[in-house]
C-alpha cells in the first residue's frame, strides 16, 4: 500500500458513519472516522497512534468497500496485489482477535498460496489450530471475519 496515497470514504463508508447500518467493529469504525478525504495513509496512521494495526484496518476497510485508497485495489479480482492486500487484512484480524497468540496463524497466512482457494484452505486450518489451542469462540470469530474478507476476492483470475 502506498503510504502517501489519499484515503476517501466511499458511499458505503459514509452510510456506516451516519447510520451504523453495517455494524463495523469498534476499531474499524474508529479508523473510518479518521478518514477525512484529504489525509494520506501515513497521516491516518499517525492520527491513530496507539491503536493496533491502523494500516491493516485501512486495507480491510478498502477490501470491504468502506474506503477508497488511491492506486490501491480493493479486491475486485484476485491479482497478486489483491491477494497480498487480503493477507494484510487477514493478519490484522488475527492480531486483533488473538493478540499475543497470533504468531502461528500469522505465519500460516504469510506462507499461504496466492489464490483465493489457497487462502480459504489456510484460514480453515488456522480455525482448527485456534479451536484446539486457544478458544472455540475465537476460532469461530476468526473464520467468520476472514471469510468476509475473502468473499471480496473474485474466484476468476
N, CA, C and O of each residue as an XYZ file, in Angstrom:
628
protein
N       0.854     -1.172      0.000
C       0.000      0.000      0.000
C       0.896      1.229      0.000
O       1.838      1.327      0.787
N       0.594      2.158     -0.886
C       1.328      3.410     -0.968
C       0.933      4.280      0.222
O      -0.214      4.712      0.338
N       1.901      4.529      1.102
C       1.593      5.260      2.331
C       1.337      6.739      2.086
O       0.875      7.443      2.984
N       1.636      7.225      0.868
C       1.340      8.614      0.517
C      -0.005      8.779     -0.177
O      -0.400      9.896     -0.511
N      -0.713      7.665     -0.397
C      -1.995      7.703     -1.099
C      -3.089      8.307     -0.230
O      -3.198      8.001      0.958
N      -3.893      9.167     -0.838
C      -5.007      9.790     -0.135
C      -6.126      8.759      0.048
O      -6.402      7.955     -0.843
N      -6.761      8.801      1.220
C      -7.828      7.863      1.558
C      -9.141      8.638      1.653
O      -9.222      9.674      2.314
N     -10.177      8.109      0.973
C     -11.503      8.746      0.997
C     -12.560      7.711      1.357
O     -12.443      6.538      1.000
N     -13.586      8.153      2.062
C     -14.722      7.269      2.347
C     -15.513      7.060      1.068
O     -15.644      7.972      0.253
N     -16.036      5.862      0.898
C     -16.976      5.590     -0.188
C     -18.382      5.908      0.320
O     -18.564      6.296      1.474
N     -19.358      5.740     -0.544
C     -20.744      5.935     -0.117
C     -21.089      4.960      1.015
O     -21.800      5.314      1.955
N     -20.576      3.730      0.911
C     -20.796      2.743      1.967
C     -20.180      3.211      3.288
O     -20.782      3.055      4.350
N     -18.980      3.785      3.213
C     -18.318      4.306      4.408
C     -19.091      5.458      5.036
O     -19.243      5.527      6.255
N     -19.578      6.360      4.189
C     -20.386      7.486      4.686
C     -21.653      6.971      5.354
O     -22.046      7.457      6.414
N     -22.291      5.982      4.725
C     -23.511      5.405      5.290
C     -23.230      4.778      6.655
O     -24.017      4.938      7.588
N     -22.122      4.074      6.767
C     -21.780      3.437      8.047
C     -21.557      4.479      9.130
O     -21.990      4.284     10.266
N     -20.892      5.578      8.806
C     -20.652      6.636      9.785
C     -21.981      7.227     10.255
O     -22.167      7.465     11.448
N     -22.887      7.461      9.337
C     -24.152      8.117      9.676
C     -25.144      7.190     10.366
O     -25.855      7.623     11.273
N     -25.208      5.916      9.957
C     -26.287      5.053     10.426
C     -25.847      3.832     11.227
O     -26.666      3.204     11.899
N     -24.566      3.493     11.162
C     -24.056      2.255     11.784
C     -24.787      1.020     11.260
O     -24.878      0.007     11.954
N     -25.302      1.104     10.048
C     -26.125      0.037      9.480
C     -25.377     -1.273      9.273
O     -25.994     -2.338      9.261
N     -24.063     -1.212      9.111
C     -23.296     -2.418      8.788
C     -22.570     -3.000      9.995
O     -21.921     -4.040      9.890
N     -22.676     -2.336     11.132
C     -22.132     -2.870     12.373
C     -20.633     -3.088     12.382
O     -20.158     -4.113     12.871
N     -19.889     -2.148     11.853
C     -18.429     -2.276     11.890
C     -17.938     -2.410     13.326
O     -18.496     -1.819     14.251
N     -16.886     -3.196     13.489
C     -16.270     -3.320     14.815
C     -15.736     -1.967     15.251
O     -15.485     -1.089     14.426
N     -15.568     -1.814     16.536
C     -15.165     -0.529     17.114
C     -13.866     -0.003     16.508
O     -13.802      1.162     16.114
N     -12.831     -0.840     16.425
C     -11.545     -0.367     15.904
C     -11.641      0.048     14.440
O     -11.063      1.060     14.042
N     -12.366     -0.724     13.641
C     -12.528     -0.361     12.232
C     -13.327      0.932     12.099
O     -13.006      1.783     11.270
N     -14.350      1.073     12.903
C     -15.155      2.293     12.860
C     -14.312      3.510     13.241
O     -14.428      4.571     12.628
N     -13.471      3.348     14.249
C     -12.618      4.465     14.664
C     -11.685      4.872     13.522
O     -11.515      6.062     13.257
N     -11.086      3.900     12.852
C     -10.201      4.216     11.723
C     -11.008      4.872     10.605
O     -10.529      5.814      9.975
N     -12.215      4.394     10.352
C     -13.066      5.001      9.335
C     -13.374      6.461      9.682
O     -13.421      7.313      8.794
N     -13.579      6.744     10.939
C     -13.833      8.118     11.384
C     -12.622      9.008     11.101
O     -12.780     10.194     10.812
N     -11.413      8.443     11.183
C     -10.193      9.214     10.930
C     -10.052      9.622      9.463
O      -9.322     10.562      9.153
N     -10.737      8.932      8.570
C     -10.642      9.213      7.132
C     -11.430     10.487      6.839
O     -12.647     10.540      7.017
N     -10.702     11.522      6.381
C     -11.330     12.822      6.140
C     -11.350     13.226      4.666
O     -11.844     14.301      4.325
N     -10.817     12.374      3.794
C     -10.841     12.665      2.367
C      -9.642     13.437      1.863
O      -9.460     13.572      0.653
N      -8.822     13.944      2.761
C      -7.626     14.665      2.320
C      -6.347     14.110      2.938
O      -5.255     14.439      2.474
N      -6.452     13.283      3.962
C      -5.265     12.703      4.614
C      -4.815     11.458      3.864
O      -5.623     10.713      3.310
N      -3.490     11.252      3.862
C      -2.961     10.047      3.233
C      -2.791      8.948      4.285
O      -3.039      9.162      5.472
N      -2.371      7.787      3.835
C      -2.246      6.632      4.731
C      -1.329      6.971      5.910
O      -1.679      6.700      7.059
N      -0.164      7.557      5.640
C       0.763      7.909      6.724
C       0.109      8.823      7.760
O       0.264      8.611      8.963
N      -0.615      9.830      7.299
C      -1.259     10.774      8.212
C      -2.326     10.086      9.058
O      -2.464     10.380     10.245
N      -3.076      9.178      8.455
C      -4.112      8.464      9.207
C      -3.472      7.526     10.228
O      -3.956      7.402     11.352
N      -2.385      6.869      9.834
C      -1.665      6.002     10.779
C      -1.173      6.841     11.958
O      -1.256      6.402     13.105
N      -0.659      8.052     11.686
C      -0.188      8.928     12.758
C      -1.352      9.366     13.662
O      -1.212      9.393     14.884
N      -2.495      9.706     13.059
C      -3.671     10.095     13.849
C      -4.147      8.959     14.748
O      -4.663      9.189     15.842
N      -3.968      7.744     14.275
C      -4.425      6.579     15.024
C      -3.360      5.967     15.909
O      -3.474      4.812     16.320
N      -2.314      6.744     16.206
C      -1.234      6.234     17.056
C      -1.810      5.683     18.353
O      -2.654      6.318     18.986
N      -1.359      4.525     18.737
C      -1.862      3.882     19.935
C      -2.918      2.828     19.634
O      -3.244      2.001     20.485
N      -3.446      2.866     18.423
C      -4.413      1.842     18.001
C      -3.651      0.701     17.341
O      -2.608      0.930     16.729
N      -4.157     -0.524     17.454
C      -3.482     -1.648     16.820
C      -3.678     -1.647     15.304
O      -4.807     -1.544     14.823
N      -2.590     -1.761     14.557
C      -2.568     -2.011     13.115
C      -3.540     -1.146     12.310
O      -4.461     -1.660     11.675
N      -3.325      0.165     12.342
C      -4.186      1.091     11.599
C      -4.072      0.833     10.091
O      -5.073      0.881      9.375
N      -2.858      0.560      9.614
C      -2.686      0.302      8.184
C      -3.445     -0.960      7.758
O      -4.068     -0.980      6.697
N      -3.395     -1.993      8.571
C      -4.152     -3.211      8.282
C      -5.652     -2.946      8.282
O      -6.392     -3.501      7.470
N      -6.094     -2.089      9.203
C      -7.514     -1.724      9.246
C      -7.913     -0.966      7.986
O      -9.002     -1.181      7.454
N      -7.043     -0.080      7.503
C      -7.329      0.633      6.260
C      -7.441     -0.341      5.092
O      -8.329     -0.215      4.249
N      -6.531     -1.316      5.052
C      -6.579     -2.327      3.987
C      -7.899     -3.097      4.047
O      -8.515     -3.371      3.017
N      -8.317     -3.436      5.242
C      -9.575     -4.178      5.399
C     -10.773     -3.311      5.007
O     -11.690     -3.780      4.333
N     -10.760     -2.036      5.435
C     -11.838     -1.128      5.053
C     -11.903     -0.972      3.531
O     -12.991     -0.896      2.960
N     -10.747     -0.925      2.880
C     -10.719     -0.831      1.419
C     -11.248     -2.121      0.796
O     -12.024     -2.088     -0.159
N     -10.823     -3.245      1.341
C     -11.259     -4.542      0.808
C     -12.762     -4.725      0.943
O     -13.389     -5.367      0.100
N     -13.340     -4.167      1.995
C     -14.770     -4.321      2.237
C     -15.593     -3.178      1.643
O     -16.815     -3.152      1.788
N     -14.915     -2.218      0.965
C     -15.625     -1.172      0.239
C     -16.003      0.063      1.027
O     -16.814      0.860      0.556
N     -15.440      0.250      2.221
C     -15.773      1.422      3.040
C     -14.919      2.633      2.688
O     -15.345      3.770      2.888
N     -13.718      2.398      2.164
C     -12.829      3.491      1.770
C     -12.217      3.183      0.415
O     -12.179      2.036     -0.030
N     -11.741      4.239     -0.224
C     -11.007      4.128     -1.478
C      -9.629      4.724     -1.222
O      -9.505      5.859     -0.763
N      -8.602      3.950     -1.523
C      -7.230      4.414     -1.355
C      -6.635      4.540     -2.750
O      -6.593      3.561     -3.496
N      -6.172      5.743     -3.114
C      -5.641      5.989     -4.456
C      -4.623      4.920     -4.839
O      -3.659      4.675     -4.113
N      -4.847      4.289     -5.985
C      -3.900      3.310     -6.500
C      -3.930      1.971     -5.803
O      -3.066      1.129     -6.048
N      -4.898      1.757     -4.944
C      -4.975      0.510     -4.177
C      -6.226     -0.232     -4.581
O      -7.329      0.306     -4.487
N      -6.067     -1.456     -5.029
C      -7.215     -2.256     -5.445
C      -7.888     -2.851     -4.224
O      -7.220     -3.275     -3.281
N      -9.207     -2.881     -4.244
C      -9.947     -3.373     -3.085
C     -10.408     -4.811     -3.210
O     -11.296     -5.240     -2.473
N      -9.824     -5.561     -4.128
C     -10.190     -6.971     -4.209
C     -11.178     -7.283     -5.305
O     -11.895     -8.279     -5.211
N     -11.243     -6.478     -6.331
C     -12.175     -6.735     -7.411
C     -11.794     -7.972     -8.218
O     -12.654     -8.615     -8.818
N     -10.508     -8.302     -8.231
C     -10.062     -9.529     -8.876
C      -8.904    -10.081     -8.074
O      -8.287     -9.363     -7.287
N      -8.611    -11.336     -8.267
C      -7.598    -11.995     -7.446
C      -6.213    -11.866     -8.057
O      -5.556    -12.871     -8.327
N      -5.760    -10.622     -8.280
C      -4.396    -10.423     -8.734
C      -3.471    -10.579     -7.546
O      -3.918    -10.619     -6.400
N      -2.169    -10.668     -7.825
C      -1.209    -10.842     -6.738
C      -1.307     -9.715     -5.725
O      -1.244     -9.961     -4.520
N      -1.463     -8.466     -6.198
C      -1.583     -7.342     -5.273
C      -2.819     -7.442     -4.404
O      -2.779     -7.114     -3.218
N      -3.923     -7.896     -4.990
C      -5.154     -8.045     -4.234
C      -5.020     -9.134     -3.175
O      -5.471     -8.963     -2.042
N      -4.406    -10.244     -3.542
C      -4.216    -11.324     -2.579
C      -3.298    -10.855     -1.460
O      -3.518    -11.190     -0.296
N      -2.282    -10.091     -1.800
C      -1.394     -9.539     -0.775
C      -2.178     -8.634      0.171
O      -1.977     -8.676      1.385
N      -3.064     -7.824     -0.379
C      -3.905     -6.952      0.451
C      -4.812     -7.786      1.351
O      -5.019     -7.448      2.516
N      -5.346     -8.866      0.813
C      -6.195     -9.745      1.622
C      -5.378    -10.373      2.752
O      -5.864    -10.493      3.877
N      -4.147    -10.772      2.458
C      -3.288    -11.339      3.506
C      -3.062    -10.316      4.611
O      -3.095    -10.657      5.794
N      -2.835     -9.066      4.230
C      -2.659     -7.999      5.230
C      -3.904     -7.891      6.104
O      -3.806     -7.761      7.324
N      -5.071     -7.946      5.474
C      -6.325     -7.860      6.228
C      -6.509     -9.056      7.151
O      -6.926     -8.899      8.299
N      -6.196    -10.261      6.652
C      -6.336    -11.471      7.471
C      -5.389    -11.437      8.661
O      -5.754    -11.845      9.764
N      -4.181    -10.953      8.439
C      -3.210    -10.838      9.533
C      -3.697     -9.835     10.572
O      -3.556    -10.062     11.774
N      -4.272     -8.722     10.109
C      -4.818     -7.724     11.045
C      -5.930     -8.329     11.890
O      -6.019     -8.058     13.087
N      -6.773     -9.145     11.275
C      -7.850     -9.808     12.016
C      -7.262    -10.749     13.057
O      -7.702    -10.761     14.207
N      -6.274    -11.534     12.659
C      -5.642    -12.480     13.598
C      -5.024    -11.739     14.773
O      -5.177    -12.155     15.922
N      -4.325    -10.643     14.492
C      -3.703     -9.867     15.581
C      -4.759     -9.318     16.534
O      -4.599     -9.369     17.753
N      -5.836     -8.794     15.963
C      -6.886     -8.196     16.790
C      -7.567     -9.253     17.669
O      -7.782     -9.031     18.861
N      -7.901    -10.391     17.077
C      -8.627    -11.421     17.820
C      -7.754    -12.215     18.786
O      -8.190    -12.569     19.882
N      -6.517    -12.493     18.372
C      -5.687    -13.436     19.123
C      -4.564    -12.786     19.914
O      -3.965    -13.431     20.775
N      -4.273    -11.547     19.643
C      -3.227    -10.848     20.381
C      -1.900    -11.582     20.341
O      -1.399    -11.911     19.266
N      -1.332    -11.840     21.505
C      -0.020    -12.483     21.620
C      -0.026    -13.913     21.094
O       1.035    -14.468     20.810
N      -1.201    -14.517     20.960
C      -1.299    -15.894     20.473
C      -1.400    -15.988     18.953
O      -1.629    -17.077     18.426
N      -1.240    -14.899     18.251
C      -1.477    -14.874     16.803
C      -0.308    -15.374     15.963
O      -0.467    -15.548     14.755
N       0.837    -15.607     16.543
C       2.054    -15.926     15.791
C       1.925    -17.057     14.788
O       2.283    -16.886     13.623
N       1.421    -18.210     15.213
C       1.300    -19.359     14.303
C       0.321    -19.074     13.172
O       0.562    -19.449     12.024
N      -0.768    -18.419     13.494
C      -1.776    -18.104     12.481
C      -1.183    -17.138     11.458
O      -1.374    -17.319     10.256
N      -0.474    -16.127     11.918
C       0.140    -15.153     11.015
C       1.147    -15.842     10.103
O       1.183    -15.569      8.903
N       1.960    -16.727     10.655
C       2.937    -17.459      9.838
C       2.252    -18.268      8.745
O       2.713    -18.288      7.604
N       1.155    -18.935      9.088
C       0.421    -19.736      8.100
C      -0.165    -18.844      7.000
O      -0.118    -19.200      5.822
N      -0.709    -17.702      7.379
C      -1.299    -16.792      6.388
C      -0.210    -16.248      5.468
O      -0.398    -16.191      4.252
N       0.917    -15.850      6.032
C       2.009    -15.320      5.215
C       2.511    -16.348      4.207
O       2.891    -15.992      3.092
N       2.514    -17.621      4.594
C       3.019    -18.688      3.722
C       1.943    -19.246      2.781
O       2.238    -20.118      1.963
N       0.733    -18.769      2.882
C      -0.376    -19.297      2.079
C      -0.148    -19.046      0.596
O       0.489    -18.063      0.218
N      -0.671    -19.940     -0.246
C      -0.612    -19.716     -1.697
C      -1.348    -18.427     -2.066
O      -2.283    -18.016     -1.378
N      -0.921    -17.803     -3.147
C      -1.524    -16.545     -3.580
C      -2.747    -16.792     -4.459
O      -2.778    -16.427     -5.634
N      -3.744    -17.416     -3.857
C      -5.014    -17.643     -4.548
C      -6.128    -17.643     -3.514
O      -5.887    -17.859     -2.326
N      -7.342    -17.402     -3.972
C      -8.492    -17.413     -3.070
C      -8.631    -18.777     -2.413
O      -8.834    -18.876     -1.203
N      -8.522    -19.825     -3.218
C      -8.677    -21.181     -2.696
C      -7.600    -21.498     -1.662
O      -7.879    -22.098     -0.623
N      -6.358    -21.087     -1.959
C      -5.262    -21.313     -1.024
C      -5.471    -20.602      0.294
O      -5.223    -21.165      1.361
N      -5.929    -19.360      0.220
C      -6.189    -18.602      1.436
C      -7.343    -19.204      2.235
O      -7.275    -19.286      3.461
N      -8.407    -19.628      1.539
C      -9.531    -20.265      2.240
C      -9.082    -21.528      2.975
O      -9.486    -21.771      4.112
N      -8.250    -22.323      2.318
C      -7.748    -23.552      2.935
C      -6.916    -23.235      4.181
O      -7.071    -23.884      5.216
N      -6.043    -22.250      4.080
C      -5.199    -21.880      5.213
C      -6.037    -21.322      6.359
O      -5.773    -21.629      7.521
N      -7.034    -20.515      6.048
C      -7.898    -19.978      7.100
C      -8.633    -21.112      7.806
O      -8.784    -21.087      9.028
N      -9.087    -22.097      7.054
C      -9.744    -23.267      7.670
C      -8.786    -24.008      8.595
O      -9.171    -24.433      9.684
N      -7.542    -24.160      8.161
C      -6.536    -24.805      9.013
C      -6.280    -23.983     10.272
O      -6.139    -24.532     11.364
N      -6.223    -22.674     10.109
C      -5.998    -21.787     11.255
C      -7.154    -21.882     12.252
O      -6.944    -21.859     13.464
N      -8.357    -21.988     11.736
C      -9.522    -22.137     12.608
C      -9.356    -23.369     13.492
O      -9.628    -23.320     14.691
N      -8.909    -24.471     12.899
C      -8.710    -25.710     13.664
C      -7.638    -25.534     14.736
O      -7.800    -25.992     15.867
N      -6.546    -24.870     14.373
C      -5.462    -24.630     15.329
C      -5.957    -23.774     16.492
O      -5.694    -24.082     17.654
N      -6.669    -22.704     16.174
C      -7.174    -21.804     17.218
C      -8.176    -22.540     18.105
O      -8.159    -22.371     19.324
N      -9.043    -23.349     17.515
C     -10.020    -24.107     18.292
C      -9.310    -25.047     19.274
O      -9.706    -25.148     20.436
N      -8.278    -25.722     18.813
C      -7.574    -26.687     19.662
C      -6.698    -26.030     20.726
O      -6.643    -26.499     21.863
N      -6.018    -24.952     20.360
C      -5.003    -24.392     21.246
C      -5.439    -23.159     22.034
O      -4.843    -22.838     23.062
N      -6.466    -22.471     21.563
C      -6.807    -21.201     22.215
C      -8.247    -21.209     22.722
O      -8.478    -21.328     23.925
N      -9.223    -21.084     21.808
C     -10.606    -20.923     22.254
C     -11.545    -21.146     21.069
O     -11.279    -20.675     19.963
N     -12.630    -21.858     21.301
C     -13.572    -22.152     20.220
C     -14.276    -20.898     19.710
O     -14.474    -20.749     18.504
N     -14.656    -19.994     20.615
C     -15.320    -18.764     20.181
C     -14.404    -17.908     19.307
O     -14.841    -17.333     18.311
N     -13.129    -17.830     19.691
C     -12.176    -17.067     18.881
C     -11.967    -17.732     17.528
O     -11.788    -17.044     16.523
N     -11.987    -19.057     17.488
C     -11.846    -19.783     16.225
C     -13.003    -19.451     15.291
O     -12.796    -19.219     14.100
N     -14.215    -19.429     15.825
C     -15.392    -19.106     15.011
C     -15.341    -17.655     14.536
O     -15.653    -17.364     13.381
N     -14.948    -16.748     15.427
C     -14.852    -15.334     15.054
C     -13.791    -15.141     13.965
O     -14.000    -14.384     13.016
N     -12.663    -15.823     14.105
C     -11.602    -15.737     13.104
C     -12.125    -16.195     11.748
O     -11.917    -15.517     10.742
N     -12.789    -17.318     11.715
C     -13.292    -17.858     10.450
C     -14.332    -16.935      9.832
O     -14.297    -16.678      8.629
N     -15.244    -16.443     10.635
C     -16.308    -15.573     10.134
C     -15.729    -14.296      9.537
O     -16.097    -13.902      8.430
N     -14.831    -13.656     10.264
C     -14.269    -12.390      9.798
C     -13.349    -12.577      8.606
O     -13.362    -11.768      7.678
N     -12.548    -13.640      8.623
C     -11.659    -13.892      7.487
C     -12.467    -14.242      6.244
O     -12.130    -13.819      5.139
N     -13.511    -14.999      6.425
C     -14.372    -15.378      5.297
C     -14.994    -14.136      4.665
O     -15.106    -14.052      3.442
N     -15.398    -13.174      5.491
C     -15.986    -11.939      4.962
C     -14.988    -11.191      4.086
O     -15.362    -10.642      3.050
N     -13.724    -11.168      4.495
C     -12.685    -10.517      3.710
C     -12.450    -11.284      2.416
O     -12.373    -10.691      1.340
N     -12.336    -12.595      2.523
C     -12.038    -13.417      1.356
C     -13.188    -13.442      0.340
O     -12.956    -13.659     -0.849
N     -14.389    -13.230      0.788
C     -15.519    -13.194     -0.133
C     -15.429    -11.996     -1.070
O     -16.140    -11.934     -2.074
N     -14.553    -11.043     -0.743
C     -14.319     -9.897     -1.618
C     -13.417    -10.222     -2.788
O     -13.302     -9.419     -3.715
N     -12.764    -11.395     -2.771
C     -11.878    -11.790     -3.864
C     -12.696    -12.560     -4.892
O     -13.395    -13.515     -4.555
N     -12.605    -12.148     -6.111
C     -13.297    -12.861     -7.184
C     -12.677    -14.243     -7.372
O     -11.472    -14.410     -7.189
N     -13.474    -15.210     -7.727
C     -12.945    -16.541     -7.986
C     -12.307    -16.619     -9.356
O     -11.592    -17.581     -9.638
N     -12.535    -15.655    -10.208
C     -11.879    -15.634    -11.515
C     -10.513    -14.991    -11.369
O     -10.358    -14.005    -10.649
N      -9.519    -15.552    -12.055
C      -8.218    -14.889    -12.018
C      -7.215    -15.884    -11.721
O      -6.030    -15.560    -11.637
